Amino acid sequence: MEELVYERDVDGASLSSMKAGGRVARVCRPRTEEGFIRALTEAGEPFAVLGRGSNVLFSSAGYTGTVLLTEGLSYVEDTEGGFVCGAGYSLTSAAAHAAERGLAGFEFAYGIPGSVGGGVYMNAGAYGGEIKDVLKSVRCVGKDGKVFELSAKDACLAYRESVFMKRDIYILAASFALKEGDPAEIRAKMAENMAKRRLKQPLEYPSCGSVFKRPEGHFAGALIEGCGLKGLSVGGAQVSEKHAGFIINRGGASGDDVLSLIKRVRDTVFEKTGVFLETEVKIY
């Protein structure tokens, strides 16, 4: 049985791609699925499960509970017409693996900085594709330690939504079903998507990706830009001048700098347009 090791008083900025946030009371990095399940069942309240931290933010007040990381669940196993990935496996690595096997459908995920678990949790998507388009099933565990499978249908994936946001069940692995394709065309599509990212997104700065969900009938970035908020700053946090849908850390931003800027952007957009921006980033 894996001996669980807990780190105490961890800098929350080290757990978020925004590189901002207060202290976290305890962090556990199980190396195996069995260790992860044990850590989950032993975790008191509050607790959080994180993958690569690409869509989360800790406030400056910090987090008084335990954070369980899925980085030890990082593997890929081939299946007929697809593969199974552990929750901690990166989405970009999964897309690259699909390309190596000549399997099409996962190109959209190339360059997304999150993990497979996080991608399933929020139904990550880009450039016309979403996780729900390729998901076959999910291996899950409840807080009681019981492991079970959910079909893609029962995972209830929709735009930035899933059953995992509504129930106390946690992702261990995901199985994907893809179609055979031309490896050269798959690689070309991946390269095209990455070029778009580099051109349009502020990848040179720490961020949590797109901060707000896409409001029905609108694009968050366009609304924010239309309200003249590009470049608006609070402390070290700034609305990106390259893409208004991103808030970046230009250096030394605190978690509360980012949260204050999110509030100012949301309030201004609502005041000027009547559209309420819902955050995509999960805030602790």
VMD Tcl script that draws the C-alpha trace (Angstrom):
set ca {
  {0.00 0.00 0.00}
  {1.32 3.42 -0.95}
  {2.45 5.54 1.97}
  {0.76 8.90 1.58}
  {2.90 11.99 2.05}
  {1.34 15.34 2.84}
  {3.03 18.65 2.18}
  {1.92 21.42 4.53}
  {1.57 25.16 4.06}
  {2.12 25.06 0.29}
  {2.23 28.17 -1.89}
  {-1.05 28.10 -3.83}
  {0.61 29.98 -6.68}
  {2.66 26.85 -7.38}
  {-0.56 24.89 -7.98}
  {-2.17 27.31 -10.44}
  {-1.11 28.26 -13.95}
  {-1.97 31.85 -12.97}
  {1.01 31.69 -10.56}
  {-1.01 33.58 -7.94}
  {-2.84 32.66 -4.75}
  {-2.52 32.21 -1.01}
  {-1.23 29.30 1.05}
  {-2.77 25.82 0.92}
  {-2.92 23.93 4.22}
  {-2.17 20.44 2.87}
  {-1.26 18.93 -0.47}
  {-1.09 15.23 -1.32}
  {0.43 13.80 -4.49}
  {-0.55 10.10 -4.62}
  {1.57 8.06 -7.02}
  {-1.02 5.35 -7.73}
  {-4.74 5.01 -8.24}
  {-4.99 3.05 -4.99}
  {-3.15 5.83 -3.17}
  {-5.40 8.46 -4.70}
  {-8.54 6.60 -3.62}
  {-7.20 6.21 -0.10}
  {-6.27 9.90 0.08}
  {-9.74 10.82 -1.17}
  {-11.52 8.74 1.45}
  {-9.29 10.07 4.23}
  {-9.51 13.73 3.24}
  {-11.55 15.85 5.60}
  {-13.51 18.93 4.65}
  {-12.81 21.00 2.71}
  {-10.82 19.26 0.00}
  {-10.22 19.77 -3.69}
  {-9.00 17.57 -6.53}
  {-6.73 19.26 -9.06}
  {-5.05 18.21 -12.26}
  {-2.57 20.60 -13.84}
  {-4.07 23.71 -12.22}
  {-4.74 25.41 -15.54}
  {-8.27 26.56 -14.70}
  {-8.16 27.19 -10.94}
  {-7.31 30.09 -8.68}
  {-6.73 30.35 -4.94}
  {-7.68 33.60 -3.24}
  {-5.08 35.46 -1.21}
  {-6.74 34.12 1.95}
  {-5.56 30.67 0.94}
  {-7.22 27.29 1.30}
  {-7.68 25.67 4.70}
  {-8.29 22.16 3.42}
  {-6.47 19.44 1.51}
  {-5.65 19.52 -2.20}
  {-5.28 16.12 -3.91}
  {-3.29 16.16 -7.13}
  {-3.88 13.65 -9.94}
  {-0.36 13.93 -11.36}
  {0.35 10.33 -10.31}
  {-2.49 9.14 -12.55}
  {-0.61 9.96 -15.73}
  {-0.67 7.12 -18.23}
  {-2.13 6.10 -21.57}
  {-3.19 2.61 -22.65}
  {-4.24 1.78 -26.19}
  {-7.62 0.23 -26.95}
  {-9.30 -0.76 -30.21}
  {-9.92 2.53 -32.03}
  {-8.89 4.67 -29.10}
  {-7.15 4.75 -25.73}
  {-7.60 5.17 -22.00}
  {-5.87 8.04 -20.18}
  {-5.36 8.51 -16.47}
  {-6.87 11.68 -15.03}
  {-3.45 13.28 -14.66}
  {-2.37 12.74 -18.27}
  {-2.09 15.98 -20.22}
  {-4.60 16.77 -22.96}
  {-1.80 17.85 -25.28}
  {-0.04 14.50 -24.75}
  {-3.30 12.70 -25.46}
  {-3.70 14.61 -28.72}
  {-0.11 13.81 -29.68}
  {-0.67 10.13 -28.89}
  {-3.76 10.07 -31.10}
  {-1.73 11.58 -33.94}
  {0.99 8.95 -33.53}
  {-1.64 6.24 -33.98}
  {-3.32 7.97 -36.90}
  {-6.52 8.55 -34.94}
  {-8.52 11.68 -35.73}
  {-10.85 13.70 -33.53}
  {-8.56 14.81 -30.71}
  {-6.73 17.56 -32.63}
  {-8.73 20.30 -30.91}
  {-7.08 19.46 -27.57}
  {-3.53 20.01 -28.76}
  {-2.18 22.96 -26.81}
  {-4.87 22.95 -24.11}
  {-2.75 23.12 -20.93}
  {-5.03 21.02 -18.71}
  {-5.22 17.37 -17.73}
  {-7.57 14.72 -19.06}
  {-9.44 14.71 -15.74}
  {-9.88 18.46 -15.83}
  {-10.85 18.31 -19.49}
  {-13.61 15.79 -18.82}
  {-14.74 17.67 -15.70}
  {-15.38 20.87 -17.64}
  {-15.88 19.37 -21.12}
  {-12.90 21.30 -22.44}
  {-13.05 22.39 -26.03}
  {-11.46 24.54 -28.70}
  {-11.53 25.11 -32.43}
  {-14.80 23.31 -33.04}
  {-14.14 20.25 -30.89}
  {-15.06 19.20 -27.35}
  {-14.27 16.30 -25.05}
  {-17.87 15.10 -25.38}
  {-17.22 14.46 -29.09}
  {-14.64 11.76 -28.33}
  {-15.47 10.50 -24.82}
  {-16.51 6.85 -24.51}
  {-16.62 6.31 -20.74}
  {-15.18 7.52 -17.44}
  {-13.71 5.51 -14.59}
  {-14.84 7.22 -11.38}
  {-14.67 6.93 -7.62}
  {-16.99 8.21 -4.92}
  {-15.95 9.71 -1.60}
  {-16.71 6.28 -0.13}
  {-13.92 4.76 -2.24}
  {-16.22 2.73 -4.51}
  {-15.01 2.64 -8.12}
  {-17.46 2.52 -11.03}
  {-17.82 3.36 -14.73}
  {-19.97 6.06 -16.27}
  {-20.89 6.06 -19.94}
  {-20.30 9.23 -21.91}
  {-24.06 9.76 -21.93}
  {-24.30 9.51 -18.14}
  {-21.40 11.92 -17.75}
  {-23.84 14.56 -19.10}
  {-21.23 16.68 -20.86}
  {-22.43 20.03 -22.19}
  {-20.81 23.42 -22.73}
  {-18.37 23.68 -19.79}
  {-20.60 21.35 -17.78}
  {-20.63 17.75 -16.60}
  {-22.16 15.55 -13.94}
  {-18.87 15.82 -12.03}
  {-19.65 19.45 -11.23}
  {-22.92 18.44 -9.58}
  {-22.13 15.19 -7.75}
  {-19.40 14.07 -5.37}
  {-17.72 11.73 -7.82}
  {-14.16 12.01 -9.03}
  {-12.42 11.08 -12.26}
  {-9.73 8.40 -12.25}
  {-9.45 7.79 -16.00}
  {-11.26 8.37 -19.27}
  {-11.70 6.19 -22.34}
  {-11.84 7.80 -25.78}
  {-13.14 6.49 -29.12}
  {-11.66 8.00 -32.28}
  {-11.72 7.49 -36.03}
  {-8.88 6.49 -38.29}
  {-7.40 9.40 -40.19}
  {-4.44 10.49 -42.24}
  {-1.50 11.11 -39.87}
  {-0.18 13.98 -41.99}
  {-3.58 15.71 -41.98}
  {-3.94 15.17 -38.24}
  {-0.51 16.67 -37.53}
  {-1.23 19.58 -39.87}
  {-4.48 20.35 -38.03}
  {-2.68 20.23 -34.69}
  {0.01 22.58 -35.97}
  {-2.65 24.94 -37.30}
  {-4.44 25.01 -33.94}
  {-1.19 25.68 -32.09}
  {-0.31 28.50 -34.47}
  {-3.71 30.08 -33.79}
  {-3.06 29.86 -30.05}
  {0.32 31.52 -30.32}
  {-1.08 34.26 -32.54}
  {-4.21 35.08 -30.54}
  {-3.52 34.10 -26.93}
  {-1.08 35.66 -24.40}
  {0.91 32.46 -23.88}
  {3.95 34.46 -22.80}
  {2.29 35.28 -19.45}
  {0.84 33.10 -16.68}
  {-2.94 32.87 -16.93}
  {-5.86 30.53 -16.29}
  {-6.92 30.57 -19.91}
  {-10.33 31.95 -20.81}
  {-11.72 33.45 -17.61}
  {-15.40 33.60 -18.59}
  {-17.79 31.20 -20.24}
  {-19.21 32.18 -23.61}
  {-22.55 33.95 -22.97}
  {-25.36 32.81 -25.23}
  {-25.28 34.85 -28.41}
  {-22.02 36.60 -27.52}
  {-18.28 36.12 -27.10}
  {-16.88 37.14 -23.72}
  {-13.66 38.56 -25.16}
  {-15.54 40.73 -27.65}
  {-17.85 42.08 -24.94}
  {-14.90 42.91 -22.68}
  {-13.00 44.58 -25.50}
  {-16.12 46.48 -26.55}
  {-16.37 47.91 -23.05}
  {-12.86 49.32 -23.37}
  {-11.37 47.01 -20.76}
  {-8.33 45.70 -22.63}
  {-5.26 46.50 -20.56}
  {-7.22 47.22 -17.36}
  {-5.07 46.28 -14.38}
  {-5.41 45.59 -10.67}
  {-2.02 45.15 -9.09}
  {-0.09 42.65 -11.18}
  {-3.22 41.28 -12.86}
  {-4.24 42.64 -16.26}
  {-6.89 42.07 -18.91}
  {-4.71 40.89 -21.77}
  {-4.17 43.41 -24.55}
  {-3.78 40.47 -26.92}
  {-7.04 38.68 -26.04}
  {-9.55 40.36 -23.71}
  {-10.95 37.00 -22.61}
  {-7.72 36.32 -20.73}
  {-6.51 37.80 -17.46}
  {-2.75 37.56 -17.16}
  {-0.22 37.83 -14.38}
  {2.24 40.48 -15.50}
  {4.30 39.88 -12.39}
  {3.58 39.71 -8.69}
  {-0.20 39.44 -8.99}
  {-1.97 38.17 -5.89}
  {-5.01 35.94 -5.93}
  {-7.09 38.89 -4.78}
  {-5.70 41.09 -7.57}
  {-7.09 38.59 -10.05}
  {-10.42 38.24 -8.23}
  {-10.82 42.02 -7.99}
  {-10.14 42.37 -11.70}
  {-12.65 39.62 -12.52}
  {-15.28 41.50 -10.51}
  {-14.52 44.83 -12.17}
  {-14.73 43.30 -15.62}
  {-17.97 41.46 -14.85}
  {-19.60 44.52 -13.25}
  {-18.60 46.82 -16.11}
  {-19.77 44.45 -18.83}
  {-23.10 43.93 -17.05}
  {-23.56 47.67 -16.53}
  {-22.84 48.52 -20.17}
  {-24.38 45.55 -21.99}
  {-26.73 43.80 -19.59}
  {-24.83 40.53 -20.14}
  {-23.68 38.67 -17.02}
  {-20.34 36.92 -17.46}
  {-20.09 33.60 -15.65}
  {-16.60 32.53 -14.68}
  {-15.10 29.44 -16.26}
  {-12.22 29.47 -13.76}
  {-12.86 27.51 -10.55}
  {-12.08 29.69 -7.54}
  {-11.06 28.40 -4.10}
}
mol new
graphics top color blue
foreach p $ca { graphics top sphere $p radius 0.5 }
foreach p [lrange $ca 0 end-1] q [lrange $ca 1 end] { graphics top cylinder $p $q radius 0.2 }
display resetview
